[in-house]
Amino acid sequence: MSASLNVLTTLAQLISDSVAIVVSEYAKAGHAPPALESTEQDPFHSPELMSERLKTATKTIEAACAQLSATVTSPGHVVTNKAYNFVEPVCMRVALDAKITDRLLDKPKGLHVDELGRLSDQDPGKLGRILRTLATNHVYTEVAPNVFANNRLSMKLLSTDPVSNLAGHMSDEVMKAGVTLGDVLEDPATRKSYRVEDCAFQRAHSVSVFDYYDGPARVHAFKRFGQAMVGWAQVTGRSMLPKIYPWGSLPTDAIVVDVGGGNGHATLDLLKAFPALKIIVQDTHASTVQGREYWEKEYPIALREQRVDFVGLDFLKETPAEGGTIYYLRHVLHDWPDDDCVKILENVKKSMSPQSKLLINEFVPQYIVRGGLASHTQAPTPLLANYGVANKRLYQQDMNMMISFNSKERTLDEFIRIGEASGFRFEKLWDGGEAGIVEFVPV
């Protein structure tokens, strides 16, 4: 058997074996395997609900299907399809603004585009073409000519689902910024800069991300961004946080300082799982106001019992609250270039005792080559070592950081480097699926 034929048959076998595992895991849960047309909530709808066996199987299916397709399909077909990838988020934004998923709720037979156009004040002809483009990519189902219904993917675009806010944020201001990245890298004045004022977002919007949401003109965008971060946490495993670190071994009434924690969505689940903890959420003053409102809705007893507090902080200039057992930063450092990360971590270190721990909870991209710094379990051959398409969000997010902040997602060795520059010693990488926890102690 030739090497190329062996790769094809191995990929096909990986898919077959992994599908059998998926069927088995659903059977153990007393549930049928997922159906694309279903609008019911899947028993494994969130990362923390999946066994490691199921996670590996679904990653393998996603990676192997994409690699098999890329291997056997005409190269020009594959490349031009990828060049047209911008169309899907463009269409998704229209569907979000028109609240198509909301209008299709409890309508399993769907609605005609004429009715959807009337309800959303959109032209039915254009709307139908947009929905057909999405349905071709498995978001919505065309159940009859020009009649569309929800499915398991379109349900995530429901206006009450935080994931829809994440999709709206990415397909609106971030996408507008993304189209200027080529201009930034073509310009000799900005192509090698890591200053935030030289990033694509600034070029597109004439203002930085940090200032974009200020003022009454963008109140809706600010609220959407807050919910987008909740959605981001959901899809990247926020609820994994209580499971991937030994929180139960901390002393009674341990204090977790959530530095740059926004509205505190990440540590809310942690406090529910470990109610003896105390959480101090520190971010901008506007975020602390938003945070109190969010916790009042999601976990009001924590506010009443003073298990959580919100304190304004400029972490580039100020030190966080002293006395913390754990200083926790989730998806904070990826917003900043290395020099600013060192400033942030040096300010954190000033507040720490020798017994305090620093936990950085972020994506940790893996090298694609085998034999590199293996921060995560590598995929079986002939898959790419980093599971390829199954983990592409890590690398897409790295590009998002370049576009939005002139910053980056960091590999493990890059985290170790900025930790050492800030006076910390690396202890351990706790694998949490997509996002890991990099643990440091002060030197």
DACOR-V586339 format. One record per residue. N is the residue number from 1. PHI is phi as a letter, one per 20 degrees, with the letter a starting at -180 (* if undefined). PSI is psi in degrees with one decimal (NA if undefined). OMEGA is omega in whole degrees, -180 to 180 (NA if undefined). Layout:
BEGIN
[[N & PHI & PSI & OMEGA] [N & PHI & PSI & OMEGA]]
END
This chain:
BEGIN
[[1 & * & 131.7 & 180] [2 & f & 158.3 & -179] [3 & f & -40.1 & -178] [4 & f & -38.3 & 178] [5 & f & -38.4 & 178] [6 & f & -38.5 & 178] [7 & f & -44.8 & -179] [8 & f & -47.0 & -178] [9 & f & -33.3 & 177] [10 & f & -42.9 & 177] [11 & f & -44.2 & 179] [12 & f & -39.3 & 180] [13 & f & -38.8 & 176] [14 & g & -42.2 & 179] [15 & f & -48.4 & -178] [16 & f & -47.4 & -179] [17 & f & -39.0 & -178] [18 & f & -36.5 & 176] [19 & f & -40.4 & 178] [20 & f & -38.2 & 178] [21 & f & -42.8 & 179] [22 & g & -46.8 & 180] [23 & f & -41.7 & -180] [24 & f & -43.2 & -178] [25 & f & -38.9 & 177] [26 & f & -37.7 & 178] [27 & f & -40.5 & 178] [28 & f & -29.6 & 178] [29 & e & -0.5 & -180] [30 & m & 33.7 & -175] [31 & c & 145.4 & 176] [32 & f & 154.5 & 175] [33 & g & 155.5 & -175] [34 & f & 143.1 & 174] [35 & d & 133.0 & -177] [36 & g & -35.8 & -176] [37 & f & -11.4 & -176] [38 & f & 143.9 & 174] [39 & d & 5.6 & 177] [40 & f & 150.8 & 180] [41 & f & 129.4 & -179] [42 & f & 141.0 & 178] [43 & f & -18.3 & 179] [44 & d & 41.9 & -173] [45 & f & -11.2 & -177] [46 & c & 147.2 & -173] [47 & g & -37.1 & -176] [48 & f & -13.6 & -180] [49 & e & -8.7 & -176] [50 & e & 138.9 & 172] [51 & f & 161.0 & 178] [52 & f & -34.3 & 179] [53 & f & -43.1 & -180] [54 & f & -40.6 & 178] [55 & g & -45.9 & -179] [56 & f & -39.4 & -180] [57 & f & -44.4 & -178] [58 & f & -37.0 & 175] [59 & f & -40.3 & -179] [60 & f & -42.1 & 178] [61 & f & -48.2 & -178] [62 & f & -45.2 & -178] [63 & f & -44.8 & -175] [64 & f & -39.7 & 178] [65 & f & -44.2 & -179] [66 & f & -41.6 & -178] [67 & f & -38.2 & 178] [68 & f & -44.0 & 179] [69 & f & -45.6 & -180] [70 & f & -27.0 & -178] [71 & f & -39.4 & -172] [72 & d & -16.8 & -177] [73 & e & 151.4 & 179] [74 & g & 129.2 & -178] [75 & g & -42.0 & 180] [76 & f & -38.0 & 178] [77 & f & -45.6 & -178] [78 & f & -47.2 & -175] [79 & f & -43.0 & -180] [80 & f & -34.4 & 175] [81 & f & -41.1 & 180] [82 & f & -35.9 & 179] [83 & f & -26.7 & 179] [84 & e & 7.2 & -177] [85 & f & -20.2 & 180] [86 & f & -22.4 & -174] [87 & f & -37.8 & -175] [88 & f & -50.7 & 177] [89 & f & -31.2 & 176] [90 & g & -46.3 & 179] [91 & f & -36.5 & -179] [92 & f & -38.3 & 179] [93 & f & -40.2 & 178] [94 & f & -44.6 & 180] [95 & f & -37.9 & 178] [96 & f & -48.4 & -179] [97 & f & -33.4 & -180] [98 & e & -2.8 & -180] [99 & l & 46.1 & -177] [100 & f & -44.9 & -179] [101 & f & -42.9 & 178] [102 & g & -41.6 & -176] [103 & f & -20.5 & -180] [104 & e & 0.8 & 179] [105 & g & 138.8 & 177] [106 & l & 29.2 & 176] [107 & c & 72.9 & -176] [108 & f & -24.9 & 178] [109 & e & -1.8 & 175] [110 & m & -178.3 & 177] [111 & c & 146.0 & 176] [112 & f & 150.7 & -178] [113 & f & -26.1 & 177] [114 & f & -43.1 & 180] [115 & f & -42.0 & 178] [116 & f & -38.2 & 177] [117 & f & -40.9 & 179] [118 & f & -43.1 & -177] [119 & f & -31.3 & -174] [120 & d & 1.5 & -178] [121 & l & 43.6 & 176] [122 & d & 155.1 & 176] [123 & f & 123.2 & -176] [124 & g & -37.8 & -179] [125 & f & -48.2 & 179] [126 & f & -43.1 & -178] [127 & f & -40.5 & 179] [128 & f & -41.0 & 179] [129 & f & -37.8 & 178] [130 & f & -45.4 & -179] [131 & f & -33.8 & 178] [132 & f & -36.0 & 176] [133 & f & -43.6 & 178] [134 & f & -43.3 & -179] [135 & f & -32.5 & 176] [136 & f & -27.4 & 176] [137 & e & 18.2 & 173] [138 & m & 12.5 & 171] [139 & d & 113.0 & -168] [140 & m & 162.8 & 178] [141 & c & 132.4 & 174] [142 & e & 104.4 & -173] [143 & e & -19.1 & 175] [144 & b & 164.0 & -179] [145 & g & 119.2 & 179] [146 & m & 17.1 & 176] [147 & d & 122.5 & -174] [148 & c & 146.9 & 179] [149 & c & 162.8 & 177] [150 & f & 159.9 & 169] [151 & b & -171.5 & -173] [152 & f & -26.2 & 179] [153 & e & -44.2 & -177] [154 & f & -23.0 & 179] [155 & f & -23.0 & 177] [156 & f & -7.4 & 177] [157 & e & 10.4 & 175] [158 & f & 137.3 & -173] [159 & f & -25.0 & 180] [160 & e & -5.7 & 179] [161 & e & 123.8 & -179] [162 & g & -25.2 & 179] [163 & f & -31.3 & 178] [164 & f & -33.3 & 177] [165 & f & -35.5 & 176] [166 & f & -43.5 & 178] [167 & f & -38.8 & 178] [168 & f & -43.7 & 179] [169 & f & -45.7 & -177] [170 & f & -35.4 & -177] [171 & e & -0.2 & 180] [172 & d & -98.7 & -171] [173 & f & -34.3 & -179] [174 & f & -41.7 & 180] [175 & f & -39.3 & 177] [176 & g & -35.5 & 179] [177 & f & -37.7 & -175] [178 & f & -32.4 & -177] [179 & f & -12.9 & 180] [180 & e & 0.2 & -179] [181 & g & -41.1 & 178] [182 & f & -37.9 & 178] [183 & f & -41.1 & 180] [184 & f & -43.0 & -176] [185 & e & -12.6 & 175] [186 & e & -25.4 & -176] [187 & e & 118.8 & -180] [188 & g & -24.9 & -178] [189 & f & -19.8 & -175] [190 & c & -13.7 & -170] [191 & f & -30.1 & -178] [192 & d & 8.2 & -177] [193 & e & 146.0 & 172] [194 & d & 16.0 & 177] [195 & f & 140.9 & -177] [196 & f & -31.6 & -178] [197 & f & -9.4 & 179] [198 & d & 11.0 & -177] [199 & e & 169.3 & -177] [200 & f & -36.6 & -180] [201 & f & -44.5 & 179] [202 & f & -40.5 & -180] [203 & f & -39.1 & -177] [204 & f & -38.8 & -171] [205 & d & -3.3 & -179] [206 & l & 24.6 & 178] [207 & a & 152.1 & 180] [208 & f & 164.0 & 175] [209 & g & -37.7 & -176] [210 & f & -27.5 & -179] [211 & d & -11.1 & -174] [212 & g & -37.1 & -173] [213 & e & 3.2 & 178] [214 & f & 147.9 & 172] [215 & n & 158.9 & -175] [216 & f & -21.3 & -176] [217 & f & -21.3 & -176] [218 & c & 34.0 & 178] [219 & g & -44.1 & 180] [220 & f & -42.9 & -179] [221 & f & -36.1 & 179] [222 & f & -44.0 & 178] [223 & f & -41.9 & 179] [224 & f & -40.0 & -180] [225 & f & -41.7 & 178] [226 & g & -45.6 & 178] [227 & f & -30.4 & 177] [228 & f & -37.5 & 178] [229 & f & -31.9 & 174] [230 & f & -44.4 & 177] [231 & f & -42.2 & 177] [232 & g & -43.7 & -180] [233 & f & -37.0 & 180] [234 & f & -49.1 & -174] [235 & f & -20.2 & 180] [236 & d & 8.8 & 171] [237 & n & 38.3 & 176] [238 & g & -41.4 & -176] [239 & f & -4.7 & 173] [240 & f & -20.4 & -174] [241 & g & -46.2 & 180] [242 & f & -15.4 & -173] [243 & d & -19.5 & -170] [244 & d & 4.3 & 177] [245 & b & 144.2 & -176] [246 & f & 67.2 & -179] [247 & f & -31.5 & -178] [248 & f & -16.8 & 180] [249 & e & -5.7 & 179] [250 & f & 153.4 & 179] [251 & f & 158.1 & 178] [252 & g & 139.2 & -178] [253 & m & 31.2 & 174] [254 & f & 145.7 & -178] [255 & d & 126.2 & 175] [256 & d & 116.4 & 179] [257 & e & 111.4 & -177] [258 & e & 91.8 & -173] [259 & e & 123.6 & -176] [260 & m & 34.3 & -172] [261 & e & 4.5 & 180] [262 & m & -124.8 & 178] [263 & e & 8.1 & 176] [264 & m & 18.8 & -176] [265 & f & -32.8 & -176] [266 & f & -43.1 & -176] [267 & e & -6.0 & 176] [268 & f & -48.2 & 178] [269 & f & -34.9 & 179] [270 & f & -44.1 & -179] [271 & f & -35.2 & 176] [272 & f & -37.3 & -179] [273 & f & -30.9 & -178] [274 & c & 76.8 & -173] [275 & f & -9.5 & 177] [276 & f & -15.1 & 179] [277 & f & 161.5 & 167] [278 & c & 135.0 & -178] [279 & d & 132.2 & 171] [280 & d & 112.7 & -180] [281 & e & 125.3 & -179] [282 & c & 124.5 & 178] [283 & a & -165.1 & 180] [284 & g & 159.2 & -179] [285 & f & -37.0 & 178] [286 & f & -37.8 & 180] [287 & f & -33.8 & 179] [288 & f & -37.0 & 176] [289 & f & -45.9 & 179] [290 & f & -36.4 & -180] [291 & f & -43.9 & 178] [292 & f & -39.2 & 178] [293 & f & -40.6 & -179] [294 & f & -46.9 & -180] [295 & f & -32.7 & 177] [296 & f & -32.5 & 179] [297 & e & -41.6 & -171] [298 & e & -29.3 & -175] [299 & b & 62.6 & -173] [300 & f & -28.3 & -178] [301 & f & -30.2 & 179] [302 & f & -36.3 & 176] [303 & f & -44.0 & -178] [304 & f & -37.3 & -179] [305 & e & 4.7 & 178] [306 & l & 38.3 & 175] [307 & e & -8.9 & 177] [308 & c & 144.2 & 177] [309 & c & 153.8 & -179] [310 & c & 123.9 & -176] [311 & c & 127.0 & 179] [312 & f & 147.0 & -177] [313 & b & 135.1 & 166] [314 & d & 95.9 & -169] [315 & f & -9.2 & 174] [316 & e & -22.8 & -176] [317 & d & -21.7 & -173] [318 & c & 158.6 & 176] [319 & e & 143.7 & 179] [320 & f & 179.1 & -178] [321 & g & 139.8 & 178] [322 & e & 162.2 & 174] [323 & n & 8.9 & -179] [324 & f & 141.4 & 173] [325 & f & -41.8 & 179] [326 & c & 132.8 & 170] [327 & d & 115.5 & -168] [328 & d & 126.0 & 178] [329 & c & 112.7 & 179] [330 & d & 119.5 & 178] [331 & l & 48.6 & 177] [332 & d & -53.4 & -174] [333 & f & -24.7 & -180] [334 & f & -11.8 & 176] [335 & e & -7.2 & -168] [336 & c & 147.0 & 174] [337 & f & 167.4 & -173] [338 & g & -44.4 & -177] [339 & g & -42.5 & 180] [340 & f & -33.4 & 176] [341 & f & -40.7 & 179] [342 & f & -40.8 & 177] [343 & f & -46.3 & -179] [344 & f & -47.0 & -177] [345 & f & -34.8 & 177] [346 & f & -38.6 & 177] [347 & f & -38.1 & 176] [348 & f & -44.5 & -177] [349 & g & -33.7 & 180] [350 & f & -26.2 & -178] [351 & e & -7.2 & -173] [352 & e & 149.9 & 169] [353 & e & 167.7 & 179] [354 & f & -21.7 & -178] [355 & e & -8.7 & -178] [356 & f & 156.0 & 176] [357 & d & 146.8 & 174] [358 & d & 125.3 & 179] [359 & d & 118.4 & 178] [360 & d & 112.2 & -175] [361 & d & 96.2 & -176] [362 & b & 171.2 & 170] [363 & f & 141.4 & 175] [364 & c & 86.2 & -178] [365 & g & 145.9 & -179] [366 & d & 148.4 & 172] [367 & f & 147.7 & -178] [368 & f & -31.6 & -179] [369 & f & 147.8 & 175] [370 & f & 145.1 & -179] [371 & n & -0.2 & 175] [372 & f & -168.7 & 179] [373 & f & 104.1 & -173] [374 & e & 91.2 & 180] [375 & e & -15.6 & 179] [376 & c & 166.9 & 175] [377 & f & 131.9 & -179] [378 & e & 150.2 & -179] [379 & f & 154.7 & 177] [380 & f & 149.5 & 175] [381 & f & 147.1 & 10] [382 & e & 15.4 & 178] [383 & f & 155.1 & 171] [384 & g & 144.0 & -174] [385 & g & -29.9 & -177] [386 & e & 15.6 & -178] [387 & m & 12.7 & 171] [388 & l & -126.6 & -175] [389 & g & -29.5 & -179] [390 & f & -24.6 & 179] [391 & d & 20.8 & -173] [392 & f & -22.4 & -180] [393 & f & -32.1 & 177] [394 & g & -41.1 & -175] [395 & e & -31.9 & 172] [396 & f & -39.3 & 178] [397 & f & -33.7 & 175] [398 & f & -42.3 & 177] [399 & f & -36.9 & 177] [400 & f & -39.7 & 179] [401 & f & -38.2 & 176] [402 & f & -44.4 & -179] [403 & f & -45.1 & -169] [404 & e & -30.7 & -172] [405 & c & -5.4 & -170] [406 & m & 34.2 & -179] [407 & c & -155.0 & -170] [408 & a & 158.8 & 160] [409 & e & 147.4 & -171] [410 & d & 140.8 & 172] [411 & f & 167.8 & -177] [412 & g & -42.4 & -179] [413 & f & -29.7 & 177] [414 & f & -38.0 & 175] [415 & f & -43.5 & -180] [416 & f & -38.7 & -178] [417 & f & -46.9 & -179] [418 & f & -28.4 & 176] [419 & f & -46.5 & 180] [420 & f & -36.5 & 179] [421 & f & -20.2 & -178] [422 & d & 1.0 & 179] [423 & n & 30.0 & 180] [424 & c & 155.7 & 175] [425 & d & 130.8 & 179] [426 & f & 135.0 & 179] [427 & d & -51.9 & -173] [428 & a & 149.4 & 168] [429 & d & 119.6 & 176] [430 & e & 116.7 & -174] [431 & e & 118.4 & -180] [432 & d & 27.6 & -178] [433 & n & -117.4 & 180] [434 & f & -48.0 & -177] [435 & d & 128.3 & 178] [436 & d & 168.5 & 173] [437 & d & 118.9 & 178] [438 & e & 115.1 & -175] [439 & e & 132.3 & 177] [440 & c & 157.4 & 170] [441 & c & 149.4 & 179] [442 & f & 142.2 & 177] [443 & e & NA & NA]]
END
